[in-house]
């Protein structure tokens, strides 16, 4: 509301842009509609995530993070593998998930829920992709 204008002409249009957001990892999952707990909790990896249940720690652990390093990095080779899982990392760096792919996966999950299914139930697309819903940030008119 513009208080300098006479009554009846006090409204105006604000144009703004969201440049970045700063929050913790659970906040990241809530804002962007992706999982932030469980086996698919790595948004950059998307469906290429490598996770397993650790009996010793009692929670999911994520392996394969060394594949993001350069191919000739010393942490990928055998002498340094003892500090990780004891195996040499030979996998390639996974392809980064694009915004178009995220939107398509979110739409697939939303369609599945709209059919009367429960989010997270057996057969839910979000269990494979880690995307629960379409973020409101994708709907802003940029």
MIDOSE-1310 file (N, C-alpha, C; in nm, 2 decimals, decimal comma, always signed):
residues 142
xxxx	+0,08/-0,12/+0,00/+0,00/+0,00/+0,00/+0,09/+0,12/+0,00; +0,06/+0,22/-0,09/+0,14/+0,34/-0,10/+0,06/+0,45/-0,02; +0,11/+0,49/+0,09/+0,04/+0,58/+0,18/+0,05/+0,73/+0,12; +0,14/+0,75/+0,03/+0,15/+0,89/-0,03/+0,04/+0,92/-0,13
xxxx	-0,03/+0,81/-0,18/-0,13/+0,83/-0,28/-0,27/+0,85/-0,20; -0,36/+0,92/-0,27/-0,49/+0,94/-0,21/-0,56/+0,81/-0,20; -0,66/+0,79/-0,10/-0,74/+0,67/-0,09/-0,80/+0,63/-0,22; -0,80/+0,50/-0,25/-0,85/+0,45/-0,38/-0,74/+0,43/-0,48
xxxx	-0,63/+0,49/-0,46/-0,51/+0,47/-0,55/-0,39/+0,42/-0,48; -0,41/+0,36/-0,37/-0,29/+0,32/-0,28/-0,23/+0,19/-0,31; -0,29/+0,11/-0,40/-0,23/-0,02/-0,44/-0,13/-0,01/-0,55; -0,03/-0,09/-0,55/+0,07/-0,09/-0,66/+0,12/-0,23/-0,68
xxxx	+0,18/-0,25/-0,79/+0,24/-0,39/-0,82/+0,39/-0,39/-0,78; +0,42/-0,49/-0,71/+0,56/-0,51/-0,67/+0,62/-0,62/-0,76; +0,73/-0,60/-0,81/+0,80/-0,70/-0,89/+0,93/-0,73/-0,82; +0,95/-0,86/-0,79/+1,07/-0,90/-0,71/+1,12/-1,03/-0,77
xxxx	+1,24/-1,07/-0,73/+1,30/-1,19/-0,77/+1,37/-1,26/-0,65; +1,35/-1,39/-0,64/+1,42/-1,47/-0,54/+1,55/-1,51/-0,59; +1,66/-1,46/-0,53/+1,79/-1,49/-0,59/+1,85/-1,61/-0,52; +1,84/-1,63/-0,39/+1,89/-1,75/-0,33/+1,81/-1,77/-0,19
xxxx	+1,82/-1,89/-0,14/+1,77/-1,92/-0,01/+1,88/-1,98/+0,08; +1,87/-1,95/+0,21/+1,97/-2,01/+0,30/+1,89/-2,08/+0,41; +1,92/-2,21/+0,42/+1,85/-2,29/+0,52/+1,93/-2,42/+0,55; +1,89/-2,49/+0,65/+1,95/-2,62/+0,68/+1,90/-2,73/+0,59
xxxx	+1,95/-2,85/+0,60/+1,91/-2,96/+0,51/+1,76/-3,00/+0,52; +1,71/-3,01/+0,64/+1,56/-3,04/+0,64/+1,48/-2,93/+0,58; +1,52/-2,80/+0,60/+1,45/-2,69/+0,53/+1,46/-2,70/+0,38; +1,58/-2,74/+0,33/+1,60/-2,76/+0,19/+1,50/-2,86/+0,14
xxxx	+1,48/-2,97/+0,21/+1,38/-3,07/+0,16/+1,24/-3,02/+0,17; +1,21/-2,94/+0,27/+1,07/-2,89/+0,27/+1,04/-2,79/+0,16; +1,14/-2,69/+0,14/+1,12/-2,59/+0,04/+1,12/-2,65/-0,10; +1,20/-2,74/-0,13/+1,21/-2,80/-0,27/+1,13/-2,92/-0,29
xxxx	+1,07/-2,98/-0,19/+0,98/-3,09/-0,21/+1,05/-3,22/-0,23; +1,17/-3,23/-0,18/+1,25/-3,36/-0,20/+1,27/-3,42/-0,06; +1,31/-3,55/-0,06/+1,33/-3,62/+0,06/+1,46/-3,57/+0,13; +1,46/-3,55/+0,26/+1,57/-3,51/+0,33/+1,61/-3,61/+0,44
xxxx	+1,54/-3,73/+0,44/+1,57/-3,84/+0,53/+1,55/-3,97/+0,45; +1,62/-4,07/+0,50/+1,60/-4,20/+0,43/+1,70/-4,24/+0,33; +1,66/-4,33/+0,24/+1,76/-4,39/+0,14/+1,77/-4,29/+0,02; +1,68/-4,21/-0,01/+1,69/-4,12/-0,13/+1,71/-3,97/-0,09
xxxx	+1,79/-3,95/+0,01/+1,81/-3,81/+0,07/+1,93/-3,74/+0,01; +1,96/-3,76/-0,12/+2,07/-3,68/-0,18/+2,01/-3,62/-0,31; +1,96/-3,49/-0,30/+1,91/-3,43/-0,42/+2,00/-3,42/-0,54; +2,13/-3,39/-0,53/+2,22/-3,39/-0,64/+2,23/-3,53/-0,71
xxxx	+2,23/-3,64/-0,64/+2,24/-3,77/-0,69/+2,11/-3,81/-0,76; +2,00/-3,77/-0,71/+1,87/-3,81/-0,76/+1,85/-3,96/-0,75; +1,81/-4,02/-0,85/+1,78/-4,17/-0,85/+1,91/-4,25/-0,86; +2,03/-4,18/-0,88/+2,16/-4,25/-0,89/+2,22/-4,27/-0,76
xxxx	+2,15/-4,25/-0,65/+2,21/-4,26/-0,51/+2,25/-4,40/-0,48; +2,35/-4,42/-0,40/+2,39/-4,55/-0,35/+2,38/-4,54/-0,20; +2,29/-4,61/-0,14/+2,27/-4,61/+0,00/+2,24/-4,75/+0,05; +2,27/-4,78/+0,18/+2,24/-4,90/+0,24/+2,21/-4,88/+0,39
xxxx	+2,16/-4,98/+0,46/+2,13/-4,97/+0,60/+2,26/-5,02/+0,68; +2,30/-4,94/+0,77/+2,42/-4,98/+0,85/+2,37/-5,03/+0,99; +2,39/-5,16/+1,01/+2,35/-5,22/+1,14/+2,43/-5,15/+1,26; +2,56/-5,12/+1,23/+2,64/-5,07/+1,33/+2,59/-4,93/+1,38
xxxx	+2,56/-4,84/+1,28/+2,51/-4,71/+1,31/+2,36/-4,70/+1,33; +2,29/-4,80/+1,28/+2,14/-4,80/+1,30/+2,07/-4,70/+1,21; +2,12/-4,66/+1,09/+2,06/-4,57/+1,00/+2,11/-4,59/+0,86; +2,05/-4,52/+0,76/+2,10/-4,54/+0,63/+2,23/-4,46/+0,61
xxxx	+2,32/-4,52/+0,54/+2,45/-4,46/+0,50/+2,46/-4,44/+0,35; +2,53/-4,34/+0,31/+2,54/-4,31/+0,17/+2,68/-4,34/+0,12; +2,69/-4,43/+0,03/+2,82/-4,47/-0,03/+2,83/-4,41/-0,17; +2,95/-4,41/-0,22/+2,97/-4,36/-0,36/+2,99/-4,21/-0,37
xxxx	+3,01/-4,14/-0,26/+3,03/-4,00/-0,26/+3,16/-3,97/-0,33; +3,26/-4,06/-0,32/+3,39/-4,04/-0,38/+3,38/-4,03/-0,54; +3,27/-4,08/-0,59/+3,26/-4,08/-0,74/+3,24/-3,93/-0,79; +3,21/-3,84/-0,70/+3,20/-3,70/-0,74/+3,34/-3,64/-0,76
xxxx	+3,44/-3,70/-0,71/+3,58/-3,65/-0,72/+3,63/-3,68/-0,86; +3,74/-3,61/-0,89/+3,80/-3,63/-1,03/+3,85/-3,77/-1,04; +3,86/-3,82/-1,16/+3,90/-3,96/-1,19/+4,03/-4,00/-1,13; +4,13/-3,91/-1,12/+4,26/-3,94/-1,07/+4,29/-3,89/-0,93
xxxx	+4,18/-3,86/-0,86/+4,19/-3,82/-0,72/+4,25/-3,93/-0,63; +4,34/-3,90/-0,54/+4,40/-4,01/-0,46/+4,30/-4,08/-0,37; +4,19/-4,02/-0,33/+4,09/-4,09/-0,24/+4,01/-4,20/-0,32; +4,02/-4,20/-0,45/+3,95/-4,30/-0,53/+4,03/-4,43/-0,53
xxxx	+4,16/-4,43/-0,51/+4,24/-4,54/-0,53/+4,25/-4,63/-0,40; +4,31/-4,75/-0,42/+4,31/-4,85/-0,32/+4,38/-4,81/-0,19; +4,50/-4,75/-0,19/+4,57/-4,72/-0,07/+4,48/-4,64/+0,03; +4,40/-4,55/-0,03/+4,32/-4,46/+0,06/+4,18/-4,51/+0,08
xxxx	+4,14/-4,62/+0,01/+4,01/-4,68/+0,03/+3,98/-4,73/+0,17; +4,09/-4,77/+0,24/+4,07/-4,82/+0,38/+4,01/-4,72/+0,47; +4,02/-4,59/+0,43/+3,95/-4,48/+0,51/+3,80/-4,47/+0,49; +3,76/-4,54/+0,38/+3,61/-4,53/+0,35/+3,55/-4,67/+0,36
xxxx	+3,51/-4,73/+0,25/+3,45/-4,87/+0,26/+3,55/-4,98/+0,22; +3,67/-4,95/+0,20/+3,77/-5,05/+0,17/+3,78/-5,09/+0,02; +3,69/-5,03/-0,06/+3,69/-5,06/-0,20/+3,73/-4,94/-0,28; +3,80/-4,97/-0,40/+3,84/-4,86/-0,49/+3,72/-4,81/-0,56
xxxx	+3,71/-4,68/-0,58/+3,59/-4,62/-0,64/+3,61/-4,61/-0,79; +3,54/-4,69/-0,87/+3,56/-4,69/-1,01/+3,44/-4,63/-1,09; +3,33/-4,60/-1,02/+3,21/-4,55/-1,09/+3,24/-4,41/-1,14; +3,17/-4,37/-1,25/+3,17/-4,24/-1,30/+3,09/-4,14/-1,22
xxxx	+3,12/-4,02/-1,23/+3,03/-3,91/-1,17/+2,89/-3,92/-1,22; +2,79/-3,92/-1,14/+2,65/-3,93/-1,19/+2,61/-3,80/-1,26; +2,52/-3,81/-1,35/+2,47/-3,70/-1,42/+2,38/-3,62/-1,33; +2,40/-3,49/-1,32/+2,32/-3,40/-1,23/+2,18/-3,40/-1,28
xxxx	+2,09/-3,41/-1,19/+1,95/-3,40/-1,22/+1,91/-3,26/-1,27; +1,84/-3,24/-1,38/+1,80/-3,11/-1,43/+1,67/-3,07/-1,37; +1,64/-2,94/-1,38/+1,51/-2,89/-1,33/+1,39/-2,95/-1,40; +1,41/-2,98/-1,53/+1,30/-3,04/-1,61/+1,27/-3,18/-1,56
xxxx	+1,38/-3,26/-1,53/+1,36/-3,39/-1,47/+1,29/-3,39/-1,34; +1,33/-3,29/-1,25/+1,27/-3,28/-1,12/+1,12/-3,25/-1,14; +1,08/-3,16/-1,23/+0,94/-3,12/-1,25/+0,86/-3,24/-1,30; +0,92/-3,32/-1,39/+0,85/-3,44/-1,44/+0,83/-3,54/-1,33
xxxx	+0,93/-3,56/-1,25/+0,92/-3,66/-1,14/+0,82/-3,61/-1,04; +0,82/-3,48/-1,01/+0,72/-3,43/-0,91/+0,58/-3,44/-0,97; +0,56/-3,42/-1,10/+0,43/-3,43/-1,16/+0,38/-3,57/-1,15; +0,47/-3,67/-1,17/+0,44/-3,81/-1,17/+0,39/-3,85/-1,03
xxxx	+0,46/-3,80/-0,93/+0,42/-3,83/-0,79/+0,29/-3,76/-0,75; +0,27/-3,64/-0,80/+0,14/-3,57/-0,77/+0,03/-3,64/-0,84; +0,05/-3,68/-0,96/-0,06/-3,76/-1,03/-0,09/-3,89/-0,96; +0,01/-3,95/-0,91/-0,01/-4,08/-0,84/-0,09/-4,06/-0,71
xxxx	-0,06/-3,95/-0,64/-0,14/-3,92/-0,52/-0,28/-3,87/-0,55; -0,30/-3,80/-0,66/-0,43/-3,75/-0,71/-0,52/-3,87/-0,74; -0,46/-3,98/-0,78/-0,54/-4,10/-0,81/-0,60/-4,17/-0,68; -0,56/-4,12/-0,57/-0,61/-4,17/-0,44/-0,51/-4,25/-0,36
xxxx	-0,39/-4,26/-0,41/-0,28/-4,33/-0,34/-0,22/-4,25/-0,23; -0,15/-4,31/-0,14/-0,08/-4,24/-0,03/+0,06/-4,22/-0,06; +0,11/-4,10/-0,04/+0,25/-4,06/-0,06/+0,34/-4,15/+0,03; +0,44/-4,21/-0,04/+0,53/-4,30/+0,04/+0,49/-4,44/+0,04
xxxx	+0,37/-4,47/+0,00/+0,33/-4,61/+0,00/+0,40/-4,70/-0,10; +0,39/-4,83/-0,10/+0,45/-4,91/-0,19/+0,40/-4,88/-0,33; +0,50/-4,86/-0,42/+0,47/-4,83/-0,56/+0,47/-4,68/-0,59; +0,49/-4,60/-0,48/+0,49/-4,45/-0,50/+0,61/-4,41/-0,58
xxxx	+0,60/-4,33/-0,68/+0,72/-4,28/-0,76/+0,82/-4,21/-0,67; +0,78/-4,15/-0,56/+0,88/-4,08/-0,48/+0,98/-4,17/-0,41; +0,94/-4,30/-0,40/+1,04/-4,39/-0,34/+1,15/-4,42/-0,43; +1,14/-4,40/-0,56/+1,25/-4,43/-0,65/+1,33/-4,30/-0,68
xxxx	+1,26/-4,18/-0,68/+1,32/-4,06/-0,72/+1,36/-3,97/-0,61; +1,29/-3,98/-0,49/+1,32/-3,89/-0,38/+1,25/-3,75/-0,39; +1,17/-3,73/-0,50/+1,09/-3,61/-0,52/+0,95/-3,63/-0,47; +0,91/-3,55/-0,37/+0,77/-3,57/-0,31/+0,67/-3,49/-0,38
xxxx	+0,70/-3,37/-0,42/+0,61/-3,27/-0,47/+0,68/-3,17/-0,55; +0,60/-3,09/-0,63/+0,66/-2,98/-0,70/+0,68/-2,86/-0,61; +0,79/-2,80/-0,61/+0,82/-2,69/-0,52/+0,74/-2,57/-0,57; +0,70/-2,48/-0,48/+0,63/-2,36/-0,51/+0,73/-2,26/-0,58
xxxx	+0,86/-2,28/-0,57/+0,95/-2,19/-0,63/+0,95/-2,21/-0,78; +0,91/-2,33/-0,83/+0,90/-2,36/-0,97/+0,78/-2,29/-1,04; +0,69/-2,25/-0,95/+0,57/-2,19/-1,00/+0,57/-2,04/-1,01; +0,68/-1,98/-0,96/+0,69/-1,83/-0,96/+0,71/-1,78/-1,11
xx	+0,65/-1,67/-1,14/+0,66/-1,62/-1,28/+0,80/-1,54/-1,30; +0,90/-1,61/-1,34/+1,03/-1,55/-1,36/+1,03/-1,48/-1,49
